[in-house]
Amino acid sequence: MKWLNSKHRAGLFVAIAGIFGMSCPITGQEKTDTVSFIPSYQKRIQQYQTRWDRLVPQYGKIQFAGNMGLLSFGFGWDYGKNGQWETDLLFGFVPRYSSDKAKMTFTLKENFTPWAFPIGKTPLLIEPLSCGLYLNTIFSDQFWRKQPNRYPDGYYEFSTRMRIHIFVGQRIRLDIPEEKRFFSEDISLFYEISTCDMLLISRATNRYLKPKDYLSLSFGLKIQFL
């Protein structure tokens, strides 16, 4: 009488393999299950990576003036069918001037640039309209969001720390040929004319104000990375 038949030997082999961490042959059904599992796992990983990739800034910006600091710099993202929408995060610098110390500002800006037209056969494009709005705040104890108690009610109707701005402007863009690209695919120069909520109301209630009293001119540079 045999000590073990073929079925017992197979079972013993599987048990020993499990104890010593050896891999066992995979049946046809197990292979099918594994193959169907891997694509779904890879798909989830790709979706996860794509979400994080969207957080990578696509361009950098530098802007001079515009009631957001003497000089502001930051980054942003473009989106939409033709990349006509942009969201900027900008940090600005206000020199000391007559105050005790310099100040920093932060700006959240939304841009809309609907058109871009090539200039002849050159790599230049003109963007005849750029408009939008931005929210700006300044980091300083000298400014406040809510009127301090030491002032009578209604003395300051606006927050002195936060301003809402609207702007309109134009851009000219240089598309860099692929063989000459180093770290940027295009560079844009732009100007903007802007004003804020407080100045608009001042203009409405004080007709004698001239455009130079409530409008601000700024210039900037945009470098497209992605």
C-alpha positions in Angstrom: 0.0 0.0 0.0 1.4 3.3 -1.1 2.1 5.8 1.7 0.7 8.8 -0.3 -1.2 8.8 -3.5 -0.9 11.6 -6.1 -3.6 13.7 -4.6 -2.0 13.6 -1.1 1.4 14.4 -2.5 0.0 17.5 -4.3 -1.7 18.7 -1.1 1.4 18.2 0.9 3.4 20.2 -1.6 1.0 23.1 -1.4 1.1 23.1 2.4 5.0 23.1 2.4 5.0 25.9 -0.2 2.7 28.0 2.0 4.9 27.5 5.0 8.2 28.5 3.3 6.6 31.4 1.3 7.0 29.6 -2.1 4.7 30.6 -4.9 2.3 28.0 -6.2 1.2 27.6 -9.8 -1.7 29.8 -10.7 -4.7 28.2 -12.2 -6.4 29.4 -15.4 -9.2 31.0 -13.5 -6.8 32.8 -11.1 -4.9 34.2 -14.1 -8.1 35.6 -15.6 -9.0 37.3 -12.3 -5.5 38.8 -12.0 -5.5 40.1 -15.5 -8.9 41.8 -15.0 -7.7 43.3 -11.7 -4.5 44.9 -12.9 -6.1 47.3 -15.5 -8.6 48.6 -13.0 -5.8 49.2 -10.4 -3.6 51.0 -13.0 -6.6 53.1 -14.0 -7.1 54.2 -10.4 -3.4 55.1 -10.1 -3.5 57.1 -13.4 -6.6 59.0 -12.2 -4.9 59.7 -8.9 -1.7 61.0 -10.6 -3.7 63.1 -13.0 -5.4 64.9 -10.1 -2.1 65.7 -8.6 -0.6 66.8 -12.0 -3.3 69.4 -12.3 -1.9 71.1 -9.2 1.4 71.8 -10.9 1.5 75.5 -12.0 1.5 76.0 -15.7 3.0 79.4 -15.9 4.7 82.2 -13.9 3.8 85.9 -13.8 5.5 89.1 -12.9 3.4 92.3 -12.6 4.4 95.9 -12.0 1.8 98.1 -10.2 -1.9 97.5 -10.4 -2.7 98.3 -6.7 -1.3 94.9 -5.7 2.2 96.1 -4.7 5.0 97.8 -6.5 6.0 94.4 -7.9 4.1 91.2 -7.7 5.1 87.7 -8.8 3.5 84.3 -8.7 2.1 81.4 -10.7 -1.1 80.1 -12.1 -3.1 77.6 -14.2 -5.0 78.0 -17.5 -8.0 76.0 -18.5 -11.0 76.0 -20.9 -11.3 74.8 -24.4 -8.5 77.0 -25.7 -6.9 77.9 -22.3 -8.8 81.2 -22.3 -9.3 81.1 -18.5 -6.5 81.7 -16.0 -6.3 81.7 -12.2 -3.3 83.5 -10.7 -1.8 83.4 -7.2 0.4 86.5 -6.8 2.6 87.8 -3.9 3.4 91.5 -3.9 5.8 93.9 -2.3 5.0 97.4 -1.1 8.1 99.5 -0.2 8.3 101.3 3.0 7.8 104.8 1.5 6.7 107.0 4.5 5.5 104.1 6.7 7.6 102.2 9.3 8.2 99.1 7.3 7.6 97.4 3.9 4.5 95.3 3.4 3.5 92.1 1.6 0.3 91.6 -0.4 -1.5 88.6 -1.7 -3.7 88.5 -4.8 -6.2 86.0 -6.2 -6.8 86.8 -9.8 -9.1 85.5 -12.5 -8.3 86.3 -16.2 -10.3 85.8 -19.4 -8.6 86.1 -22.7 -11.0 84.9 -25.4 -9.1 85.5 -28.6 -5.6 85.3 -30.1 -4.8 86.3 -33.6 -1.5 85.6 -35.4 0.5 88.6 -36.7 1.3 87.7 -40.3 3.6 84.7 -40.6 5.6 85.6 -37.5 5.5 83.6 -34.2 3.8 86.6 -32.6 0.1 86.7 -31.6 -2.0 89.5 -30.4 -4.6 89.0 -27.7 -6.8 92.1 -28.1 -8.9 91.6 -25.0 -7.8 90.4 -21.5 -10.2 91.1 -18.7 -11.2 89.9 -15.3 -11.2 90.6 -11.6 -9.0 90.0 -8.6 -9.1 90.1 -4.8 -6.2 91.7 -3.0 -5.2 91.9 0.6 -2.3 93.4 2.5 -0.5 91.9 5.5 -0.2 94.6 8.1 -1.7 95.5 11.4 -2.3 99.0 10.1 -5.2 97.7 8.0 -8.3 95.8 9.0 -11.2 93.9 7.5 -13.7 95.2 10.0 -13.9 98.7 11.4 -12.3 98.9 14.9 -14.5 99.9 17.8 -12.7 103.1 18.3 -14.4 104.6 15.3 -18.1 105.6 15.2 -20.5 103.2 13.4 -20.3 103.7 9.6 -17.2 105.9 9.8 -15.3 103.4 7.5 -17.8 101.7 5.2 -15.0 99.6 3.5 -12.4 97.2 4.7 -9.0 98.8 4.5 -7.3 95.4 4.2 -9.1 93.9 1.3 -10.0 95.3 -2.1 -11.9 93.9 -5.1 -10.6 95.0 -8.5 -11.7 94.8 -12.1 -9.4 95.2 -15.1 -9.2 95.3 -18.9 -6.1 95.1 -21.0 -4.3 93.5 -24.0 -1.4 91.1 -24.6 1.2 90.2 -27.2 2.5 86.6 -27.2 5.6 85.0 -28.6 5.3 81.3 -29.5 8.7 79.7 -29.2 9.5 77.1 -31.8 9.7 73.6 -30.4 13.3 73.1 -31.4 14.3 76.3 -29.5 12.4 75.7 -26.3 14.4 75.5 -23.2 12.0 76.0 -20.2 9.1 77.9 -21.8 6.7 77.3 -24.8 5.6 81.0 -25.0 6.1 84.4 -23.4 3.5 87.2 -23.2 3.8 90.9 -22.4 0.7 92.6 -21.2 -0.7 95.8 -19.8 -3.9 96.3 -17.7 -6.0 99.3 -16.7 -7.7 98.6 -13.4 -9.8 100.1 -10.6 -11.2 98.9 -7.3 -14.6 98.9 -5.5 -13.8 101.9 -3.3 -12.5 104.1 -6.2 -15.5 103.3 -8.4 -17.9 104.4 -5.7 -15.8 107.5 -5.1 -16.0 108.3 -8.8 -19.8 107.9 -8.8 -20.2 110.2 -5.8 -17.5 112.7 -6.9 -18.0 113.7 -10.5 -15.0 116.0 -10.5 -12.5 113.0 -10.2 -10.5 112.4 -13.3 -9.5 109.0 -14.8 -6.0 109.3 -13.3 -7.6 109.5 -9.9 -9.4 106.2 -10.0 -7.7 104.1 -12.7 -4.3 102.3 -12.4 -2.0 101.2 -15.2 0.1 98.1 -14.8 2.5 96.0 -16.9 3.4 92.4 -16.7 5.2 89.3 -18.1 3.8 85.8 -18.4 6.0 82.8 -19.0 4.2 79.6 -20.0 5.9 76.5 -18.7 3.4 73.7 -19.6 
